[in-house]
Amino acid sequence: MALLYANENFPLRVVKMLRLHGHDVLTTFETGNAGQAIPDTAVLSYAVQARRAVLTLNRDDFIRLHRQSSEHAGIIICTQDTDLVGQARRIHEAISAHQDLSGLLIRVNRPSQ
């Protein structure tokens, strides 16, 4: 089971499916941080303090943040995907392959058509 922090733009349906897989997923809405245009640096800082890996669709910014420092509990970047069930499964499989997500940048891409 992973401790995750879903960025504001992340699909709630995928969050719910990850919870069914046993992951502890906290959303920006649940922390009172939704709808405030909080910078990605602050999202990552919150996740670091909460010891949670960030789950995001905002690939470019979080890749840049990871390159600046790998002192985080993990960053999982995903592509937009209309197959939400498949996306949740791919995320679950990707993070379950690791004992500890600390300092990792994990890419979860939708399959090629």
C-alpha positions in Angstrom: 0.0 0.0 0.0 1.3 3.5 -0.9 0.5 6.8 0.6 -0.4 9.1 -2.2 -1.4 12.8 -2.6 -3.5 13.4 -5.8 -3.0 16.7 -7.4 -6.0 18.8 -8.1 -6.4 17.8 -11.8 -6.2 14.1 -11.1 -9.4 12.1 -11.9 -11.4 11.3 -8.8 -12.6 8.0 -10.3 -9.0 6.8 -10.5 -8.4 7.9 -6.9 -11.4 5.8 -5.8 -10.2 2.8 -7.7 -6.7 3.1 -6.2 -8.3 3.1 -2.8 -10.0 -0.1 -3.7 -6.6 -1.5 -4.5 -5.6 -0.7 -0.9 -3.7 2.6 -1.4 -4.2 5.5 0.9 -5.0 8.4 -1.4 -5.5 11.9 -0.1 -6.8 14.6 -2.6 -6.2 18.3 -2.7 -9.9 18.8 -2.1 -9.8 16.8 1.1 -6.9 18.9 2.4 -8.7 22.2 1.6 -6.2 23.0 -1.1 -8.5 22.7 -4.1 -9.5 25.7 -6.4 -6.7 27.9 -5.0 -4.2 27.8 -7.9 -1.6 26.5 -5.5 1.8 26.3 -7.2 3.3 22.9 -8.0 6.2 23.6 -5.6 3.7 24.0 -2.8 1.9 20.8 -3.8 5.1 18.9 -3.6 6.1 20.6 -0.3 2.8 19.5 1.2 3.3 16.0 0.0 6.9 15.9 1.4 5.6 17.0 4.8 2.8 14.4 4.7 5.3 11.8 3.5 3.1 11.0 0.5 4.0 10.5 -3.2 2.4 13.0 -5.6 0.0 11.6 -8.2 -0.3 14.1 -11.1 -1.1 14.6 -14.8 1.1 17.7 -14.7 4.1 15.9 -16.2 6.5 18.7 -17.3 6.4 20.7 -14.1 6.8 17.7 -11.8 9.6 16.2 -14.0 11.4 19.6 -13.5 10.8 19.6 -9.8 12.2 16.0 -9.5 15.3 17.0 -11.5 15.8 19.9 -9.1 15.6 17.6 -6.0 14.8 14.0 -5.4 14.2 14.7 -1.7 10.5 13.7 -1.9 8.3 10.7 -1.1 7.9 9.9 -4.8 6.3 11.5 -7.9 4.0 9.5 -10.2 3.3 11.3 -13.4 0.5 10.0 -15.7 -0.7 10.8 -19.2 -4.3 11.8 -19.8 -6.3 8.6 -20.3 -10.0 8.0 -21.0 -9.6 4.4 -19.8 -9.8 5.3 -16.1 -10.0 1.6 -15.0 -6.9 0.8 -17.0 -5.1 3.8 -15.7 -5.8 2.9 -12.1 -4.6 -0.7 -12.8 -1.4 0.6 -14.4 -0.7 3.0 -11.5 -1.3 0.2 -9.0 1.1 -2.1 -10.9 3.8 0.5 -11.3 3.9 1.5 -7.6 3.4 -2.0 -6.3 6.7 -2.9 -8.0 8.6 -0.8 -5.5 9.1 -1.3 -1.8 9.6 2.4 -1.2 8.7 5.3 -3.6 11.0 7.9 -1.9 13.0 9.8 -4.4 11.5 8.0 -7.4 9.9 9.5 -10.5 7.5 6.9 -11.9 5.9 7.4 -15.3 2.6 5.8 -16.1 1.6 6.2 -19.7 -1.5 5.1 -21.5 -0.9 2.3 -24.0 -0.3 3.1 -27.6 -3.4 2.8 -29.8 
